[in-house]
């Protein structure tokens, strides 16, 4: 596929995320997709595989976080598309808001996303996830 078509596929993926359209997401990803979010001690961190893994990630995200993403720049070479963007949102458990700069490194093959490696501002998310210590009585 051409670089332009790969970028458009990734744009369509982010548009589906923005709409909350799970059916469109599944249509845009390979059945054996791998989605990696580096980190530990955070509900979204880890590696997920396949449509079931994607569904698990979306379900976990919807339970723990409210967010909107804004992809701002797409850089592509061959079958790889890097997307630079920002997310704003709220951690449900703490009701704290955050702004998170992120990069997604995405591989597109035959018109479908086959691998996503997501890099997020872990400090912004950690601050928003931290429960406040109770004050003195």
Backbone as JSON, one array per atom type, in Angstrom:
{
  "sequence": "XXXXXXXXXXXXXXXXXXXXXXXXXXXXXXXXXXXXXXXXXXXXXXXXXXXXXXXXXXXXXXXXXXXXXXXXXXXXXXXXXXXXXXXXXXXXXXXXXXXXXXXXXXXXXXXXXXXXXXXXXXXXXXXXXXXXXXXXX",
  "N": [[0.84, -1.18, 0.0], [0.33, 2.31, -0.47], [2.1, 5.05, 1.05], [0.44, 7.22, 1.55], [-2.08, 5.99, 1.64], [-1.73, 4.35, 3.86], [-1.46, 6.28, 5.87], [-4.04, 7.39, 5.7], [-5.57, 5.22, 6.53], [-4.77, 5.04, 9.21], [-5.65, 7.55, 10.08], [-8.41, 7.12, 9.79], [-8.72, 5.17, 11.75], [-8.2, 6.64, 14.13], [-10.31, 8.43, 13.94], [-12.46, 6.68, 14.27], [-11.97, 5.89, 16.9], [-12.45, 8.35, 18.16], [-15.19, 8.61, 17.7], [-16.09, 6.51, 19.15], [-16.61, 4.1, 17.9], [-16.68, 0.92, 17.82], [-17.07, -1.18, 15.99], [-16.08, -0.13, 13.57], [-13.43, 0.21, 14.35], [-12.61, -2.48, 14.71], [-12.83, -3.33, 12.08], [-10.7, -2.04, 10.95], [-8.4, -3.07, 12.01], [-6.02, -5.76, 12.09], [-6.8, -9.23, 12.59], [-4.98, -10.41, 14.25], [-3.83, -8.34, 15.69], [-1.39, -6.53, 17.59], [-1.14, -4.69, 20.47], [0.71, -2.54, 22.31], [1.29, -1.07, 25.38], [3.64, 0.37, 27.1], [4.76, -0.04, 30.5], [3.93, -0.3, 34.02], [1.79, -1.19, 36.77], [-0.51, 0.22, 36.08], [-3.75, 0.34, 34.81], [-4.06, 0.24, 31.99], [-1.62, -0.46, 30.93], [0.49, -2.82, 29.27], [0.54, -5.71, 27.06], [-1.58, -6.46, 24.45], [-3.42, -8.79, 22.47], [-4.91, -9.48, 19.33], [-8.44, -9.28, 18.33], [-9.93, -9.75, 20.63], [-8.19, -8.89, 22.62], [-8.04, -6.18, 21.96], [-10.71, -5.44, 22.44], [-10.75, -5.89, 25.21], [-8.9, -3.95, 26.07], [-10.25, -1.58, 25.31], [-12.54, -1.8, 26.92], [-11.42, -1.8, 29.5], [-10.27, 0.74, 29.45], [-12.59, 2.34, 29.2], [-13.75, 1.96, 31.67], [-11.95, 3.11, 33.44], [-11.07, 5.63, 32.64], [-11.79, 8.82, 31.2], [-11.46, 10.25, 28.12], [-10.27, 12.32, 25.44], [-8.8, 12.23, 22.29], [-6.4, 13.85, 20.25], [-5.0, 13.59, 17.33], [-2.15, 15.07, 15.92], [-0.03, 15.15, 14.14], [1.21, 13.26, 11.42], [3.58, 10.97, 10.48], [5.18, 9.12, 8.06], [6.72, 6.17, 6.77], [7.3, 3.69, 4.52], [5.67, 0.85, 5.75], [5.13, 1.92, 8.19], [3.64, 4.19, 10.45], [3.92, 7.05, 12.3], [2.29, 8.73, 14.85], [1.75, 11.78, 16.31], [0.37, 13.31, 19.1], [-2.13, 14.65, 21.36], [-3.8, 14.03, 24.41], [-6.61, 14.7, 26.4], [-8.2, 14.44, 29.53], [-9.87, 12.6, 32.17], [-9.22, 10.83, 35.11], [-11.19, 8.36, 36.35], [-11.27, 7.18, 38.95], [-10.05, 9.01, 40.64], [-11.02, 11.43, 39.93], [-9.43, 13.35, 38.83], [-7.99, 15.53, 36.41], [-6.1, 15.42, 33.32], [-3.49, 16.2, 30.96], [-2.01, 14.81, 28.24], [0.73, 14.23, 26.31], [1.39, 12.26, 23.48], [2.7, 9.5, 21.52], [2.05, 7.34, 18.89], [3.29, 4.45, 17.48], [2.73, 2.86, 14.62], [2.08, -0.03, 12.7], [1.08, -0.76, 9.45], [-0.41, -3.08, 7.39], [-1.52, -4.39, 4.37], [-3.77, -2.71, 4.43], [-4.68, -2.75, 7.05], [-4.28, -2.19, 10.55], [-1.59, -3.65, 12.18], [0.15, -3.62, 14.28], [0.53, -1.73, 17.22], [2.31, 0.5, 19.09], [2.25, 2.29, 21.9], [3.19, 5.35, 23.24], [3.1, 7.2, 26.1], [2.62, 10.1, 28.23], [3.68, 9.25, 31.04], [4.05, 10.42, 33.54], [2.15, 12.5, 33.72], [-0.18, 10.98, 33.71], [0.24, 9.4, 35.97], [0.25, 11.34, 38.01], [-2.42, 12.19, 37.84], [-3.68, 9.86, 38.53], [-3.04, 9.41, 41.15], [-4.11, 9.0, 44.4], [-5.16, 11.4, 46.74], [-3.53, 12.0, 49.79], [-5.01, 11.54, 52.97], [-5.81, 14.38, 54.96], [-4.56, 15.92, 58.05], [-6.31, 15.07, 61.06]],
  "CA": [[0.0, 0.0, 0.0], [1.08, 3.56, -0.51], [2.23, 5.77, 2.32], [-0.77, 8.03, 1.73], [-3.19, 5.11, 2.06], [-1.46, 3.94, 5.25], [-1.83, 7.42, 6.73], [-5.5, 7.51, 5.74], [-6.07, 4.11, 7.37], [-4.53, 5.43, 10.59], [-6.6, 8.64, 10.35], [-9.72, 6.5, 9.97], [-8.66, 4.51, 13.04], [-8.37, 7.65, 15.18], [-11.68, 8.95, 13.82], [-13.33, 5.67, 14.88], [-11.78, 6.02, 18.35], [-13.15, 9.57, 18.57], [-16.64, 8.36, 17.66], [-16.43, 5.35, 19.98], [-17.16, 3.13, 16.96], [-15.92, -0.32, 17.95], [-17.16, -1.96, 14.76], [-15.14, 0.45, 12.62], [-12.09, -0.13, 14.84], [-12.32, -3.88, 14.39], [-12.66, -3.45, 10.63], [-9.44, -1.41, 10.56], [-7.25, -3.75, 12.61], [-5.86, -7.17, 11.76], [-7.31, -10.13, 13.62], [-3.89, -10.73, 15.18], [-3.19, -7.09, 16.1], [-0.69, -6.47, 18.86], [-1.16, -3.33, 21.0], [1.61, -2.49, 23.45], [1.39, 0.16, 26.16], [4.67, 0.09, 28.1], [4.54, 0.43, 31.85], [3.46, -1.21, 35.06], [0.95, -0.6, 37.82], [-1.53, 1.08, 35.49], [-4.67, -0.63, 34.2], [-3.96, 0.14, 30.53], [-0.3, -0.95, 30.54], [0.61, -4.23, 28.93], [0.45, -6.1, 25.65], [-2.84, -7.13, 24.13], [-3.37, -9.43, 21.17], [-6.14, -9.84, 18.64], [-9.66, -8.5, 18.54], [-10.33, -9.89, 22.04], [-7.31, -8.0, 23.38], [-8.48, -4.81, 21.69], [-11.96, -5.25, 23.17], [-10.39, -5.79, 26.62], [-8.29, -2.63, 26.27], [-11.3, -0.56, 25.24], [-13.4, -1.95, 28.09], [-10.64, -1.33, 30.65], [-10.16, 2.19, 29.33], [-13.87, 3.0, 29.46], [-14.03, 1.87, 33.1], [-11.0, 3.82, 34.28], [-10.62, 6.93, 32.13], [-12.53, 9.55, 30.16], [-10.42, 10.94, 27.37], [-10.42, 12.62, 24.01], [-7.48, 12.28, 21.67], [-6.26, 14.72, 19.09], [-3.78, 13.38, 16.55], [-1.75, 16.35, 15.35], [0.96, 15.0, 13.08], [1.39, 11.91, 10.91], [4.86, 10.81, 9.79], [5.14, 7.75, 7.56], [7.75, 5.61, 5.91], [6.97, 2.28, 4.29], [4.44, 0.4, 6.41], [5.08, 2.49, 9.54], [3.08, 5.52, 10.62], [4.03, 7.61, 13.64], [1.28, 9.75, 15.08], [2.01, 12.6, 17.48], [-0.88, 13.95, 19.49], [-2.38, 15.0, 22.75], [-5.07, 13.57, 24.97], [-7.06, 15.34, 27.63], [-9.21, 13.59, 30.12], [-10.07, 12.51, 33.61], [-9.14, 9.5, 35.72], [-12.45, 8.22, 37.08], [-11.09, 6.82, 40.36], [-9.6, 10.17, 41.43], [-11.7, 12.61, 39.38], [-8.41, 14.33, 38.44], [-7.82, 15.69, 34.97], [-4.73, 15.34, 32.82], [-3.17, 16.44, 29.55], [-1.01, 13.78, 27.97], [1.31, 14.17, 24.98], [1.62, 10.85, 23.16], [3.12, 9.06, 20.19], [1.71, 5.97, 18.53], [4.06, 3.86, 16.38], [1.74, 1.93, 14.07], [2.41, -0.75, 11.47], [-0.09, -1.02, 8.62], [-0.15, -4.04, 6.32], [-2.73, -4.76, 3.62], [-4.9, -1.87, 4.79], [-5.11, -2.94, 8.43], [-3.26, -1.99, 11.58], [-1.14, -4.94, 12.7], [0.88, -3.42, 15.53], [0.51, -0.4, 17.8], [3.09, 0.7, 20.32], [1.78, 3.59, 22.38], [4.06, 6.01, 24.21], [2.29, 8.24, 26.74], [3.25, 10.86, 29.31], [3.35, 8.48, 32.23], [4.03, 11.3, 34.71], [0.85, 13.17, 33.76], [-1.19, 10.0, 34.09], [0.5, 9.0, 37.36], [-0.25, 12.41, 38.89], [-3.88, 12.19, 37.83], [-4.15, 8.61, 39.12], [-2.65, 9.34, 42.55], [-5.11, 9.41, 45.4], [-4.64, 12.37, 47.7], [-3.4, 11.5, 51.17], [-5.93, 12.25, 53.88], [-5.19, 15.45, 55.78], [-4.59, 15.67, 59.52], [-7.66, 15.11, 61.64]],
  "C": [[0.89, 1.24, 0.0], [1.12, 4.2, 0.87], [0.98, 6.58, 2.59], [-1.95, 7.18, 2.19], [-2.98, 4.62, 3.48], [-1.83, 5.06, 6.21], [-3.34, 7.55, 6.83], [-6.13, 6.41, 6.6], [-5.92, 4.47, 8.86], [-5.45, 6.59, 10.98], [-7.99, 8.08, 10.61], [-9.81, 5.8, 11.33], [-8.9, 5.51, 14.17], [-9.77, 8.28, 15.13], [-12.67, 7.98, 14.47], [-13.2, 5.7, 16.4], [-12.57, 7.22, 18.86], [-14.65, 9.41, 18.62], [-17.07, 7.25, 18.61], [-17.02, 4.22, 19.17], [-16.33, 1.86, 16.96], [-15.95, -1.16, 16.68], [-16.18, -1.44, 13.71], [-13.7, 0.16, 13.04], [-11.71, -1.55, 14.46], [-12.11, -4.08, 12.9], [-11.3, -2.91, 10.17], [-8.21, -2.1, 11.12], [-7.23, -5.22, 12.19], [-6.38, -8.03, 12.91], [-6.25, -10.47, 14.65], [-3.13, -9.48, 15.63], [-2.48, -7.27, 17.44], [-0.65, -5.0, 19.28], [-0.36, -3.32, 22.29], [1.55, -1.1, 24.08], [2.4, -0.13, 27.26], [4.27, 0.62, 29.48], [4.07, -0.67, 32.77], [2.54, -0.44, 36.0], [-0.02, 0.44, 37.29], [-2.45, 0.19, 34.7], [-4.51, -0.79, 32.68], [-2.61, -0.39, 30.05], [-0.34, -2.43, 30.23], [0.52, -4.45, 27.44], [-0.84, -6.87, 25.45], [-2.78, -7.64, 22.7], [-4.77, -9.68, 20.64], [-7.33, -8.95, 18.96], [-10.12, -8.59, 19.99], [-9.47, -8.98, 22.92], [-7.68, -6.54, 23.2], [-9.76, -4.51, 22.45], [-11.69, -5.1, 24.67], [-9.79, -4.43, 26.93], [-9.35, -1.54, 26.27], [-12.22, -0.61, 26.46], [-12.69, -1.44, 29.35], [-10.53, 0.19, 30.63], [-11.48, 2.87, 29.69], [-14.24, 2.96, 30.94], [-13.16, 2.8, 33.93], [-10.71, 5.26, 33.86], [-11.65, 7.51, 31.17], [-11.5, 10.36, 29.42], [-10.87, 11.3, 25.97], [-9.02, 12.79, 23.46], [-7.51, 13.18, 20.45], [-4.94, 14.41, 18.39], [-3.42, 14.67, 15.83], [-0.79, 16.23, 14.19], [1.11, 13.53, 12.72], [2.69, 11.88, 10.12], [4.94, 9.36, 9.35], [6.35, 7.43, 6.7], [7.43, 4.13, 5.76], [5.65, 1.92, 4.95], [4.28, 0.96, 7.82], [4.52, 3.91, 9.51], [3.26, 5.92, 12.08], [3.01, 8.72, 13.75], [1.63, 10.46, 16.38], [0.72, 13.32, 17.83], [-0.94, 14.27, 20.96], [-3.73, 14.42, 23.16], [-5.37, 14.43, 26.2], [-8.14, 14.46, 28.22], [-9.23, 13.64, 31.62], [-9.94, 11.05, 34.02], [-10.37, 9.36, 36.61], [-12.26, 7.97, 38.57], [-10.72, 8.02, 41.22], [-10.34, 11.45, 41.05], [-10.7, 13.72, 39.01], [-8.25, 14.34, 36.92], [-6.34, 15.62, 34.59], [-4.68, 15.84, 31.38], [-1.94, 15.6, 29.27], [-0.54, 13.88, 26.52], [1.66, 12.72, 24.7], [2.14, 10.68, 21.74], [2.66, 7.62, 20.02], [2.62, 5.58, 17.37], [3.21, 2.71, 15.85], [2.29, 1.28, 12.81], [1.11, -1.06, 10.75], [0.31, -1.98, 7.5], [-1.48, -4.43, 5.69], [-3.96, -3.99, 4.1], [-5.41, -2.01, 6.21], [-3.95, -2.7, 9.39], [-2.89, -3.35, 12.17], [-0.4, -4.8, 14.03], [0.79, -1.96, 15.93], [1.4, -0.44, 19.03], [2.83, 2.14, 20.73], [2.73, 4.12, 23.43], [3.28, 7.19, 24.78], [3.12, 8.96, 27.8], [2.86, 10.2, 30.62], [3.28, 9.35, 33.49], [2.68, 12.0, 34.83], [-0.23, 12.2, 34.21], [-1.0, 9.53, 35.53], [-0.01, 10.06, 38.33], [-1.77, 12.39, 38.96], [-4.45, 10.94, 38.51], [-3.89, 8.53, 40.63], [-3.77, 9.84, 43.45], [-4.45, 10.38, 46.37], [-4.6, 11.73, 49.09], [-4.4, 12.24, 52.05], [-5.18, 13.27, 54.72], [-5.25, 15.11, 57.25], [-6.01, 15.86, 60.06], [-7.79, 16.21, 62.64]]
}
